[in-house]
Amino acid sequence: MSLAHGRHYLAIPGPSVMPDRVLAAMHRAAPNIYSGALPDMVDGMIPDLKAVARTVHNVAIYIANGHGTWEAALSNTHSRGDRVLVLATGRFAIGWSEMAAGLGIKAEILDFGKSGDVDVARVAEVLRADTAHRYKSVLVVHVDTSSSVKNDIPAIRAAITAAGHPALLMVDCIASLACDRFEMDAWGVDLMVAACQKGLMTPPGLGFVYFNDKADAARGRADCVTRYWDWRLRAAPQDFYQYFDGTAPTHHLYGLREALDMIAEERLENVWARHEKLAAAVWAALQAWGDGGPVRMNIADPAKRSAAVTSVQIGAPQGTELRDWLTEKAGVTLGIGLGMAESDDPAWHGFFRIAHMGHVNSHMVLGALGAIESGLIALDIPHGPGALSAAARICATA
């Protein structure tokens, strides 16, 4: 017998849980894409997109996933043969470097491993040594979804400034936007990429590139840019179709409008605080389980963990066994251990990830934790006691 029947809970780090309000907003007939309510709605959405990123600068919308925004960001700011410095703390910075290489941009990687954040002192040393200013940009992921590490973006900005280096600071906030605190302008970020399917609670399909005037000046020199990826008409369209270089992604826009309304109603500061509290509940449970078994959070220092996702080590093959049991018996899907080992390596089966991003609340997180404990019991995986009580106490102080 399975207890999975009922509404399934997708606890993976994107796509996140889609709110009923978002889905209902999308469930409508196709609109007029030339004039009227839809263009007016999108015009009004731009200030709200900027507010979520805490910027007064520009935003371009793409019909793309996060990988598409990587390419858009690079193609608008670089020429073939340019060099970029990539700060890797998991799989996704590596992916961004691969995108750069495909455009003919030379990516040099500082790899800080899979269980820690960027060593800012090392970055400063490398940039000080680059007296010829070969690096045109520094690429970093705010929250790497594979390792669940959260990098200190203001400290990286300070290191670039202290080195007197003109490189653009380019930040991937695909996992963190509207989950972990991010302040584009206050933190000195020149360019940021995001997508709609995580903290913005909208089905996958929209990507965003935010950029300031310094990044736009680089656009004037870039030879990688093509008509479709060019952000200038998208960010300042004369006609509605130029937002998207063609037909608008109509129903995604309706969903995103509703999601932005939900964030505004809760207030962004409260959204961040909710994520921090729910993440702390997850960490309390994992800490308790780990006191009597193999469960261990990938990022040891709580200050360096993301409030959006937690990567967990449990040992092979127990990671895959637990994920399979939860899907089949409890109606909960956890994330795979993406990037922690190669998929043909037996160690790949020793990881899982718990998402706590976007449209989540205490009963959803506590329910997922209860299902995980059921799986640990059913599979006879050793674990310490008191996890659910510890998580409940965190939620009780909200």
N, C-alpha and C positions, 0 to 999 in steps of 0.2 A: 504494500500500500504506500501511496505517496501523499504527503500533506502539501504538495506544491500547487494544488488547484486553488484558484483565486487570482487576485491581481499579483503578477510577478513583480519583484523588486529588482531593478537593474542597478546594482551597486558598483558599477564600473566607472572609471574616470573619463567618461564621455563616449557616446552621447549620455548626458545625465538624464535624470527623470524629467519628463516633459509635463509641465502643469496642465491641468484640465483647462484652465483659462486660455493658455496658449493654443492648445489643440482646438478649442471651440472657436477661437478667433480666426483660425486658418480654415475652418469648415464653412466655406461660403463659395458662391459663384465667382467666376473670374471677373475682375473689374475692368473698367476703361483704363488703358495704360497710357493714354495721351493727355488727358486733362481731368480735372475734378478732384475727387476725394483722395485717390491714391497718391498723386504727386504732392498734394498738400500735406498728407500724412508723412511722407518721406522727408519733405523739407523740415517739418517739425521734429522729426526723429534725430536729426543731426546734432542739435544741442544736447540732447539726452545721451547720445553715444559719447560725446565729448565729456559730459559730466561723469559718466561711469569711469572714464580713464583719468579724470582730474586734469584736463587739458583745455586750453583755449585755442589750440592750434588746429591742424587739419585732420580730417578722416576721409579715407576712400573706402568704399564698399565694393567687394568682389563676390561674384557667384563662384565660390571656391571653398575648399577646406583649408585647414591651417597650412598644409604644404603649399597651397597656392599663394598664401600671403607671404610665405618665405620667399618665393620666387618674385612676387611683386615688389617686396621690400628691397631685394638685392638688385633687381633689374632697373629700378628707378634711381639707384644711388651709385652704381658701379659700372666700370668698363672692363672689357676683357683684359686680363693680365694684372688687374688690381690684386692687392693682398688684403685679406681680412684675418683678424685674430679671433679665434673661436674658443670660448671658455666652456669646456664640457664637464657636466656633472651628471651624465646619464645619456640615454639614447637620443634625445631629441636635439641637443646641440650638435651631435654628430650628424643627424639627418639634415640640419640646416647647412652644415659644412658641405655635405654631399650635393645639396642643391646649388651651392656656390660653385663647386667644381664643375658641375654640369653647364654652368654659364661661362666657363673659362676664367673664373676668379680663383686665385690661389688661396686656399684656406689653410692656415697654420693653426694647429690645435694644441691648446694647453689642456691636458686631460687630468682632472682632479679625482678620477675614480667614480664609483657608483654609490658610495656611502658617505659622501661629504660635500661641502659647499666649495665655492671658489676661494682659493687662497689669494686674497687681495694683494698681499705683499709681493707675491710672485708676479702678479699681473703688473703691478707698478714697476717692478724691476725690468720686465720685458719691454714695457713701453718707454722707460727711460733710456734703454739701450737702443731703441729705434730712433736714432737721431735724424735719420733721413726721412722719417715719417712715411715709411712704406705702407703701414697699415692704414687703410682708408676707413675701416670701421672695426669695432669690437662687438662681437655677437655673443649674447648670453641668454639663457632661458631663466626666467624668473623662478618658475616652479617646473622642474622636470617631472613629467607625469610618470616616468618609469621608476626613478629612484625616490621620488616624493620630497626631494630636497628643495628648500627655498633659499635662493641666493640673495645676498645683501646688495641690492642695486645702488642705493646711495653711496655705499663704500666703494663700489666699482667706479661710479662717476667721480668720486673724490680722487681715486687713484689716477684716472685719466687726466683730470685737471691738474693734479700735483705734478704729473710728469710733463706738463706743458704740451700734451699731445693733441693734435686736431682731429683725431679719429671720431667718427660718429659712434654714439652708444646706441646699439640696436638691441631691443629686448623682446623676447617671445613671452607673451602673457596669455597664451592660449588656454592654459590650465588655471591661471590665477585670476583673470579679470572677473571682478564681482564676486570673488571668493576670499582671496588674500588681499590685504591692503596694498594698493598700488597708486602712486601719485606721479604721473608722467612729468608734469612741469616742475613740481617741487623737487623731484629727484634728479632733474637734469637729463632726462631721457630724450634723445633726438628722434627716435623712431620706435614704434611698438607695433607688434602684430598680435591679432586675437582672432577668435572664431566664435560662432554663435552657440555651439552645442554643449557648452559646459556651464560656466556661471551665468551665461545669458539665456539658458533654458529654452533654446529654440532648436528644432531638428537640424541636423548638419546640412550645410549648404551655403552659408554666408561667412565670408572672411573680411577682416578689417585691417587696414594699415593706417596708423596714426603717425603724423610726421610734423616736425617743426620747420621753421624757415631755413635752418642750417641744412637739414636733410633735403629740403626742396632745392637749395642751391646746388647740391650734389646732383640732383636730377638734371640740371642744365648741362652737366658735363658727362653724364652717363651714356655709354653707347650700347648697353645691354637692353635698354628699354624698347619695348614694342608697343604697337598701337593698343593692343588689348590691355596690357599691364600698366600703361601710362596712367599715373594717378592725377594728373593736373585737371583734366576735364571731369573726372569722377569727383574730385574734391570741390570743384567750383563749376558745376555744369551750367551751360546756358539753356539747354533743353533737358527735359526730364530723362530721356533715354540715355543721356551721357553719364548719369550716375553709374550705369551698368554696362556701357558700351553696347547697348542693345536692349532686348526685352527684359523688363524688370522681373525679379524673382518674387512675383506678387504675393503668394501665400506665405512664404517665409517672412516677408515684410510685415504682414498682418500679425504673425506670431511674435516677431521681434518687438513690434510696437506694444503688444500686451505684456511681454516680459519686462520691457523697460518701465512700463507703468507699475508693474509689481515691485520692481526695485525702488522706484521713486516713492511708492506708498510706504514701504518698509523703512526707507532711508538707507543710503549706502553705508553709513557708519554702523547702523544696526545689522545690515547684511554681513559686514565683516565680523562683527561681534558674535553673531549667530554661528557663523562658520568656525570661529575660534572655540566657542563653547562645545559645539558638537564634535570637533576634532579632539578636544581634550577628553571627552567621554570615550571616544574610540581608543585613545592612547591609554587611558586608565584601564580599560578592559584588556588591552593587549599586554600591558605591563603585568597585570595580575595573572593572566594565562602563562606568560613567560616565566614567572617565578617558579613554576612547577613543570616546565616542559620546554620544547624546542622553539616556541613562538618568540620571535625577536623583531622589533621594528628596525627597518633598514637604516634610518637616521636616528642616531642615539641621542643627540642634543635636541630637546623640544623646541628651542629657539630657532632651530634650522629646519624644522618640519613644516610642510605646507598644511594649511587649514582646509585644503580641498581634497587631498588624497593621501593615503598612508600605504607605503610599500612594506610588505612583511615577508620575513624569511621563516620558513618552518621545516625545511629539509625535504629532500626528494625521497619517495614520490608523494609525500603527504600534502604538498600544496595542490597538486592536480586532483588527488583523491578528495580533498576537502571541497574544492570548487565543484567537482562533479556531483558530490553528494548533495551540496546545497542547492544546485540547480534542479536535480531530479527529485529530491525529497522535501525541500523546504521552500522552493519558489524564490530563491535568492541567487543572483548571479554576481560573483566577484570578478575583479579584473585579473587577467593573467599576469605573470611576472615579466612583463615586456622589457627586453633589453638587459635583464639581469644575467642571462646566460643564453647561449645559442640554442635554437629550438631543437637541434639534434643532439644536444648535450643532456644527459640524464639530470644534471643539476637544474635544468629549466623547470622541472616539475616540483621544485622546492620553494616556490614563491607564490604569493598572491597579493592583490591590492584591494583596499577598501576605499571606495569613493564616498566622500561626504561633501558634495559640491552642488550648488544650485538650489533646486527645489527640494530641500530636505528639512526635516524637523526632528524633534526628540523621539517621537514614537517610531519614526522610520529607522533612525539610527539604532535605538534600543532594540527594536524588533530584529534588525539585521544582526546585531551582536548576540541576541538570544538564539537565533538560528545557527550562528557560527558555533556557539557553545554546544548546541545539540549535535552538530556535526563532529566536534571534537570528541564528544562522549560516544557517539555511534561508531566512530572509526577507532576508538580506543587510543586516541592521541593524547599523550600526557599533557596536563595543563594545571596551572595553579587555580585555587578557589577564589571566589569573591569578585570575579570580573564584572558581573552584571550589577552587583551592588555598587561597585566603584564607579561604573559609568552612570548609574542612576543618581548617585550623590552629586556628580558633576552637573547633571541636567537639573537637579533639584535646586541648584543655586542660581539658576537663570533669573 
